[in-house]
């Protein structure tokens, strides 16, 4: 079977990409979604705070998803739920399967990867202790409560201050549980500041920086966890251990882009983001394969996912029409406190506008976020504070974009504010 455009993932990224590709003139579109309904992770995010940028109003996750699902349905874009993409290759052949239709193979002219991300498991952080019941990732606990109607536990410790962990601290409290502490390895939170205020401070839930869980105790069910302070090298400090009685440990220790399919297609992945390396058309190094949303890099706001994905959908439609930019690629590096920047390349003869998204590696105050081309600053903005938990965005105008695309070396960096 043949399709012009296959989008893998029916969450916020895939829905936005499909809508945009359709509006850009592409009609032969197929969305593949492994869950039984469209919407992705938003279906279990019943808290508000979504849509402030996109719709200029505050929505819950399901409400935000419903807006884009309606756009897809109104355009009669084809989609298959309960359908898992098993493999793709660099020739854009997609193998997928569903209970209803069995094994299917599609030949596509373009593919958009919108597979989202998954939570980092306990095994990835090497916590010592028992394998008792009561240890959940924060997202799993969220699904148990909001979708399945089960309560994971009554006395809770949360390891990690990512946004899901912070939100689940509040959610567990609403459901009658006692959240004893949120324990964070780093000296700063990896979540949005608004979530720290609304989910922890408003409920007097302690946030313990520079601490980690070093042991889990219990037979059959978790009975307590042992936490300890860590030094500058993030190693536990002997003698600082303290035991907290609880029956549940939630892990909010990071998200990983779902890039198994990307590897099958020989897509080059960034060692920093875990997602694909892309140009400003959101196309990977494998011709005709695009990436957007959390499979590309983990976002803090779904509004940014939608914006990025709409651009990917429009550029994929242009690629199918044969309008692919053919110019040389200019590498965009990250230096001086900036961990990464997306996109990592700009096409010299591409569109004369450019939006860069990035995260910093630490908390910095009173700095300038700069774009430097061949040693000359072409963009600079003052920031009172930048943190790893909040993604930064740089929007270059036509003149600044042209300067970047005509240089030999471009970097994004932080510089001290001159006094």
C-alpha positions as CSV (number, residue, x, y, z in Angstrom):
1,X,0.0,0.0,0.0
2,X,1.1,3.5,-0.7
3,X,0.7,6.8,1.2
4,X,2.1,10.2,0.6
5,X,2.5,11.0,4.3
6,X,2.5,8.7,7.3
7,X,2.5,10.2,10.8
8,X,3.5,7.8,13.6
9,X,1.8,8.9,16.8
10,X,-1.7,10.4,17.3
11,X,-0.8,12.6,20.3
12,X,-0.5,16.4,20.3
13,X,2.5,16.3,18.0
14,X,0.9,14.0,15.4
15,X,-2.4,15.7,15.4
16,X,-0.9,19.2,14.9
17,X,1.4,17.9,12.1
18,X,-1.5,16.2,10.3
19,X,-3.7,19.4,10.5
20,X,-0.9,21.5,9.2
21,X,0.1,19.2,6.4
22,X,-3.5,19.1,5.3
23,X,-3.8,22.9,5.3
24,X,-0.6,23.0,3.3
25,X,-2.3,21.1,0.5
26,X,-1.5,17.4,1.3
27,X,-4.5,15.1,1.3
28,X,-3.1,11.6,1.3
29,X,-2.3,11.4,5.1
30,X,-2.4,8.5,7.5
31,X,-2.0,8.7,11.3
32,X,-0.9,5.6,13.1
33,X,-1.7,5.5,16.9
34,X,-1.0,2.5,19.1
35,X,-3.6,3.4,21.8
36,X,-7.3,2.9,21.3
37,X,-8.0,6.6,20.9
38,X,-6.3,9.8,19.7
39,X,-4.9,12.3,22.1
40,X,-1.8,10.6,23.5
41,X,-0.6,11.4,27.0
42,X,-3.0,14.4,27.2
43,X,-5.9,12.0,27.8
44,X,-4.6,11.3,31.3
45,X,-3.5,14.9,32.1
46,X,-6.8,16.1,33.6
47,X,-5.2,19.1,35.3
48,X,-5.4,22.6,33.7
49,X,-2.7,24.8,32.4
50,X,-2.7,23.8,28.7
51,X,-3.5,26.0,25.8
52,X,-2.5,29.5,27.1
53,X,-0.2,30.1,24.1
54,X,-2.2,28.3,21.4
55,X,-5.8,29.1,22.3
56,X,-5.3,32.0,24.7
57,X,-7.3,30.2,27.4
58,X,-6.6,27.6,30.1
59,X,-7.7,24.0,29.2
60,X,-7.2,20.6,30.7
61,X,-5.2,18.0,28.8
62,X,-8.3,16.2,27.3
63,X,-9.8,19.5,26.3
64,X,-6.7,20.6,24.5
65,X,-6.5,17.2,22.7
66,X,-10.2,17.4,21.8
67,X,-9.5,20.8,20.0
68,X,-6.9,19.1,17.7
69,X,-8.9,15.9,17.3
70,X,-11.8,17.9,16.0
71,X,-9.5,19.6,13.5
72,X,-8.4,16.2,12.2
73,X,-11.9,14.8,12.1
74,X,-13.3,18.0,10.3
75,X,-10.7,17.5,7.6
76,X,-11.5,13.8,7.4
77,X,-7.8,12.9,7.8
78,X,-7.4,9.1,7.9
79,X,-6.2,7.5,11.1
80,X,-5.9,4.1,12.6
81,X,-6.0,3.5,16.4
82,X,-4.9,0.4,18.1
83,X,-2.2,0.2,15.5
84,X,1.5,-0.2,16.4
85,X,4.3,0.8,14.0
86,X,6.7,-2.1,14.2
87,X,9.5,-0.8,12.0
88,X,10.5,1.8,9.4
89,X,13.5,1.9,7.2
90,X,15.4,4.6,5.4
91,X,13.4,3.9,2.2
92,X,10.3,5.0,4.1
93,X,8.7,1.6,4.3
94,X,6.5,1.4,7.4
95,X,5.4,-2.0,8.9
96,X,2.6,-1.9,11.4
97,X,0.1,-4.2,13.0
98,X,-3.3,-4.1,14.6
99,X,-5.7,-6.7,16.1
100,X,-8.4,-5.7,13.5
101,X,-6.3,-5.6,10.4
102,X,-3.2,-7.7,11.1
103,X,0.1,-6.9,9.5
104,X,0.3,-4.0,7.1
105,X,3.1,-2.5,5.1
106,X,3.0,1.0,3.6
107,X,5.3,2.7,1.2
108,X,5.4,6.4,2.1
109,X,6.8,9.5,0.3
110,X,7.4,11.2,3.7
111,X,7.2,10.1,7.4
112,X,6.7,12.3,10.4
113,X,7.9,10.8,13.7
114,X,5.6,12.0,16.5
115,X,6.0,9.1,18.9
116,X,6.4,11.1,22.1
117,X,8.6,10.0,25.0
118,X,8.6,7.5,27.9
119,X,9.6,7.7,31.5
120,X,13.1,6.7,32.7
121,X,12.6,3.5,34.8
122,X,14.0,2.5,38.2
123,X,16.6,0.3,36.5
124,X,18.2,3.3,34.8
125,X,19.0,5.0,38.1
126,X,20.3,2.0,40.1
127,X,18.4,2.4,43.4
128,X,19.4,-0.3,45.9
129,X,16.7,-2.1,47.9
130,X,13.8,-4.5,47.6
131,X,11.6,-5.1,44.6
132,X,8.4,-4.7,46.7
133,X,5.1,-3.5,45.3
134,X,4.4,0.2,45.5
135,X,7.1,1.5,43.2
136,X,5.6,3.4,40.2
137,X,6.7,5.9,37.6
138,X,4.8,9.1,38.1
139,X,3.1,8.8,34.7
140,X,1.9,5.2,35.6
141,X,0.4,6.5,38.8
142,X,-1.3,9.3,36.9
143,X,-2.9,6.8,34.5
144,X,-4.0,4.5,37.4
145,X,-5.8,7.4,39.1
146,X,-7.1,9.5,36.2
147,X,-8.0,6.7,33.7
148,X,-8.3,3.4,35.6
149,X,-9.7,4.7,38.9
150,X,-7.2,3.1,41.2
151,X,-5.3,4.7,44.1
152,X,-1.6,3.7,44.0
153,X,-1.0,4.3,47.8
154,X,-1.7,6.4,50.9
155,X,1.8,7.6,52.1
156,X,4.0,8.7,49.3
157,X,7.6,9.8,48.6
158,X,8.3,11.2,45.1
159,X,11.9,11.0,43.7
160,X,12.5,13.7,41.1
161,X,11.0,17.1,40.7
162,X,10.0,16.8,37.0
163,X,6.7,18.3,36.0
164,X,4.8,15.0,36.2
165,X,6.2,14.3,39.7
166,X,5.2,17.8,40.9
167,X,1.7,17.5,39.4
168,X,1.3,14.0,41.0
169,X,2.2,15.4,44.4
170,X,-0.9,17.6,44.2
171,X,-3.0,14.9,42.6
172,X,-2.2,12.3,45.3
173,X,-3.0,15.0,47.9
174,X,-6.3,15.7,46.4
175,X,-7.1,12.0,46.5
176,X,-6.4,11.9,50.3
177,X,-2.8,10.6,50.3
178,X,-0.1,12.1,52.4
179,X,2.9,13.2,50.3
180,X,5.8,13.0,52.7
181,X,8.5,14.7,50.5
182,X,9.6,15.3,47.0
183,X,13.3,14.4,46.8
184,X,15.5,16.0,44.1
185,X,19.0,14.9,43.2
186,X,20.1,18.2,41.7
187,X,20.3,21.6,43.5
188,X,17.4,22.9,41.3
189,X,14.1,21.6,40.0
190,X,13.7,20.1,36.6
191,X,10.1,21.3,36.5
192,X,8.3,24.5,35.8
193,X,8.4,27.1,38.7
194,X,4.6,27.5,38.5
195,X,4.2,23.8,39.3
196,X,6.5,24.1,42.3
197,X,4.3,26.9,43.6
198,X,0.9,25.4,42.8
199,X,1.6,21.7,43.5
200,X,4.1,21.8,46.4
201,X,4.1,25.2,48.2
202,X,0.4,25.6,48.2
203,X,0.1,22.2,50.0
204,X,3.1,22.5,52.3
205,X,4.9,19.6,50.6
206,X,8.6,19.7,51.3
207,X,11.0,19.8,48.3
208,X,14.4,18.5,49.3
209,X,17.2,19.5,46.9
210,X,20.5,17.7,46.6
211,X,19.0,14.5,48.1
212,X,18.3,11.1,46.6
213,X,16.8,7.7,47.6
214,X,19.6,5.2,48.6
215,X,17.5,2.3,49.8
216,X,14.0,0.9,49.6
217,X,12.7,-1.3,52.4
218,X,9.7,-3.6,52.7
219,X,8.5,-7.1,52.3
220,X,5.7,-7.5,49.7
221,X,4.9,-3.8,49.9
222,X,7.2,-0.8,50.3
223,X,7.4,0.2,54.0
224,X,9.9,3.0,53.9
225,X,12.7,4.6,51.9
226,X,16.1,5.9,53.0
227,X,17.2,9.2,51.6
228,X,20.6,10.9,51.9
229,X,22.1,14.2,50.9
230,X,24.5,14.2,48.0
231,X,27.8,16.1,47.4
232,X,28.8,18.2,44.4
233,X,29.6,15.0,42.4
234,X,26.1,13.8,43.2
235,X,27.4,11.0,45.4
236,X,25.5,10.2,48.7
237,X,27.1,11.6,51.8
238,X,27.6,9.0,54.5
239,X,26.0,9.9,57.8
240,X,23.2,12.0,56.2
241,X,20.7,9.1,55.8
242,X,17.2,9.4,57.1
243,X,14.3,7.0,56.8
244,X,10.9,8.0,55.7
245,X,8.0,5.6,56.3
246,X,5.7,5.3,53.2
247,X,3.9,2.7,51.2
248,X,4.5,4.2,47.8
249,X,7.5,5.6,45.9
250,X,6.8,7.5,42.7
251,X,9.7,8.0,40.2
252,X,9.8,11.3,38.2
253,X,13.4,11.0,37.1
254,X,13.3,12.1,33.5
255,X,11.8,11.4,30.1
256,X,13.4,9.6,27.1
257,X,12.3,10.2,23.5
258,X,10.9,7.1,21.9
259,X,13.5,6.6,19.2
260,X,13.5,2.9,18.5
261,X,11.9,3.5,15.1
262,X,14.4,6.3,14.4
263,X,17.3,3.9,14.9
264,X,15.8,1.4,12.4
265,X,15.8,4.1,9.7
266,X,19.4,5.1,10.4
267,X,18.3,8.5,11.8
268,X,21.2,10.3,13.5
269,X,20.4,10.9,17.2
270,X,21.7,13.6,19.5
271,X,23.6,12.3,22.6
272,X,22.2,15.2,24.6
273,X,18.5,15.3,23.7
274,X,18.1,11.6,22.8
275,X,16.1,12.7,19.8
276,X,16.9,13.1,16.2
277,X,19.3,15.7,14.7
278,X,17.2,17.9,12.4
279,X,17.4,20.9,10.2
280,X,15.1,23.9,10.2
281,X,12.6,22.0,8.1
282,X,12.4,19.5,11.0
283,X,13.8,16.9,8.7
284,X,16.3,14.3,10.0
285,X,19.5,13.3,8.2
286,X,17.4,10.5,6.6
287,X,15.8,12.0,3.5
288,X,12.0,12.4,3.8
289,X,11.8,11.5,7.5
290,X,10.8,14.3,9.8
291,X,10.6,14.5,13.7
292,X,8.7,16.8,16.0
293,X,7.4,17.0,19.6
294,X,8.8,15.0,22.5
295,X,10.3,12.3,20.3
296,X,12.6,15.1,19.1
297,X,13.3,16.7,22.5
298,X,11.4,16.9,25.7
299,X,9.2,20.0,25.9
300,X,7.7,21.7,29.0
301,X,4.6,23.0,27.3
302,X,2.3,21.2,24.9
303,X,1.7,24.6,23.1
304,X,5.3,24.5,22.0
305,X,4.9,20.9,20.8
306,X,1.9,22.0,18.7
307,X,3.7,24.9,17.2
308,X,6.8,22.9,16.3
309,X,4.7,20.0,14.9
310,X,2.6,22.3,12.7
311,X,5.8,23.6,11.1
312,X,7.0,20.0,10.6
313,X,3.7,19.1,8.9
314,X,3.9,22.1,6.6
315,X,7.5,21.3,5.6
316,X,6.7,17.6,5.0
317,X,3.9,18.6,2.7
318,X,6.3,20.9,0.8
319,X,8.8,18.0,0.6
320,X,6.2,15.8,-1.0
321,X,5.5,18.5,-3.6
322,X,9.2,18.5,-4.4
323,X,10.0,21.8,-2.7
324,X,12.8,20.5,-0.5
325,X,15.6,23.1,0.1
326,X,18.8,21.9,-1.5
327,X,21.3,24.3,0.0
328,X,24.2,23.6,2.3
329,X,23.5,23.1,6.0
330,X,25.0,25.4,8.6
331,X,25.6,23.7,12.0
332,X,24.2,25.5,15.0
333,X,26.2,24.7,18.1
334,X,25.4,25.1,21.9
335,X,28.1,26.6,24.2
336,X,28.5,28.6,27.4
337,X,25.8,27.0,29.5
338,X,23.4,26.0,26.8
339,X,23.0,22.2,26.7
340,X,21.5,21.9,23.3
341,X,19.7,23.7,20.5
342,X,17.0,22.5,18.1
343,X,17.2,22.6,15.2
344,X,20.9,21.6,15.0
345,X,21.2,22.8,11.4
346,X,19.9,25.6,9.2
347,X,19.5,25.2,5.4
348,X,21.2,28.1,3.5
349,X,18.4,28.4,1.0
350,X,15.5,27.6,3.4
351,X,12.8,29.9,4.7
352,X,14.0,33.3,5.8
353,X,12.9,32.9,9.4
354,X,14.1,30.7,12.2
355,X,12.9,29.7,15.6
356,X,15.4,28.0,17.9
357,X,14.5,26.1,21.1
358,X,17.1,25.2,23.8
359,X,17.7,24.3,27.4
360,X,20.4,25.4,29.7
361,X,22.5,23.1,31.9
362,X,22.2,24.9,35.3
363,X,20.5,27.9,36.9
364,X,21.9,31.2,35.7
365,X,20.9,34.7,36.8
366,X,21.4,38.0,35.0
367,X,22.7,36.6,31.7
368,X,22.2,37.3,28.0
369,X,21.1,34.6,25.7
370,X,23.0,35.2,22.5
371,X,23.2,33.9,18.9
372,X,26.8,34.3,17.6
373,X,27.7,34.0,13.9
374,X,31.4,33.9,13.0
375,X,32.2,35.7,16.2
376,X,29.6,38.4,15.9
377,X,26.4,38.7,17.9
378,X,23.3,38.8,15.7
379,X,20.8,38.3,18.5
380,X,20.8,39.0,22.3
381,X,18.2,39.1,25.0
382,X,18.6,39.7,28.7
383,X,17.3,37.1,31.1
384,X,16.9,37.6,34.8
385,X,17.0,33.9,35.3
386,X,17.2,30.8,33.1
387,X,16.7,27.2,34.5
388,X,17.0,23.7,33.1
389,X,13.3,23.1,33.8
390,X,12.1,25.8,31.4
391,X,12.8,25.7,27.7
392,X,14.1,28.9,26.1
393,X,13.0,30.1,22.6
394,X,14.8,32.5,20.3
395,X,12.9,33.9,17.3
396,X,15.2,35.4,14.7
397,X,13.9,38.0,12.3
398,X,14.7,37.8,8.5
399,X,17.9,39.8,8.8
400,X,19.2,37.8,11.8
401,X,18.2,34.5,10.0
402,X,20.0,35.5,6.9
403,X,23.2,36.3,8.9
404,X,23.1,32.9,10.5
405,X,22.5,31.0,7.3
406,X,25.4,32.8,5.6
407,X,28.0,32.2,8.3
408,X,30.5,29.4,8.7
409,X,30.0,28.9,12.5
410,X,26.9,29.6,14.5
411,X,26.4,29.1,18.2
412,X,23.9,29.8,20.9
413,X,25.4,30.7,24.3
414,X,25.0,32.5,27.5
415,X,27.0,35.6,28.4
416,X,27.2,37.6,31.6
417,X,25.4,40.9,31.6
418,X,27.9,43.7,31.5
419,X,27.5,46.1,34.4
